[in-house]
Amino acid sequence: MTDKPVHFVFALLDNFSLLSFASALECLRIANRMSGQKLYSWEVQTESGEMVSCSAGSAFAPDAKLGELSRDDIVLICAGLNVQAAATKPLLNWVRREARKGLKIGGLCTGAYVLASAGLLDGKRATIHWENHDSFAEEFEDVTLTKSVFVVDGGRMTTAGGTSSIDLMLKLIADTHGEDLANSVADQLIYSSIRTDQDTQRLSVPTRIGVRHPKLSQVIHMMEKNIEEPISPAILARDVGMSTRQLERLFRRYLNRSPKRYYMELRLQKARNLLMQTDMSVINVALACGFSSPSHFSKCYRAQYGTTPYRERGTHGTRLPV
């Protein structure tokens, strides 16, 4: 513990997530208040020094333009929608330069994309919002992507977005000033369940689908893990100790669709994410989602979304996050 406040620099990108930013900032403010000391200080910076808007449309004035930082500073890149466009060359150069000083650098919400684009996550574990998970995994193969709420790997920190900023900040507060202070901050936030880096960001399959049938949950989990090379319903049924007919009845009863239809919807959802968030060709998207024939992929996509993959890409432009 030191007498000098730990200084945070929040780098706000255009269309940043207000919830992720505010959650992190409030933790620092409350920690100061509860301790009766100035344990933390902070400032807000933007690439140009001009105002930026969050994804909700509200504009924020920064304290300064991105500049030279102290080695003891902690940088948090606050991103959100359309992070690819916000990850400009000057921004990436700034991130790399500051990283060479040995600064701790984190990415809130989709801020992990900026760190990965700058090469700061190569060979490291990281996380990002689940909507961006598929496209991130395709683009950054050298990053070990997890579905954790947050990840701290050496001097690199990433969060999944939303309130996961709170969990990361509570860990940093506990590491520096003890569990008691972190718990006091959580109490002030009415945050009754502090998550660790072992917690996953999405609800469990039973909770998400509103069904607590163990074999159904097991089959859906297998489907989600095998998008690129789909498993036949017969094999899925066999692996959970059921007949194909029993599996069909189970899906009809609880989800009002066949296993084949449900599996197809999962694959098409991943395809849509990849089309809207990456520069992958339509053919490669099809292959990544288990379609060996582009024409079959296009036919299935049109039936699900009312448009073709090519028109979807043309309408939204490339690299547009959901």
Secondary structure, DSSP 8 states (H G I E B T S, - for coil): --SS-EEEEEEE-TTB-HHHHHHHHHHHHHHHHHHTS--EEEEEEESSSS-EEBTTS-EE--SEES----TT-EEEEE-BTTHHHH--HHHHHHHHHHHTTT-EEEEETTHHHHHHHTTTTTTSEE---GGGHHHHHHH-TTSEE--BSEEEETTEEEE-STTHHHHHHHHHHHHHH-HHHHHHHHHHTT------TTSBSS--HHHHHT---HHHHHHHHHHHH-SSS---HHHHHHHTT--HHHHHHHHHHHHSS-HHHHHHHHHHHHHHHHHHH----HHHHHHHTT-S-HHHHHHHHHHHHSS-HHHHHHHH-TT---
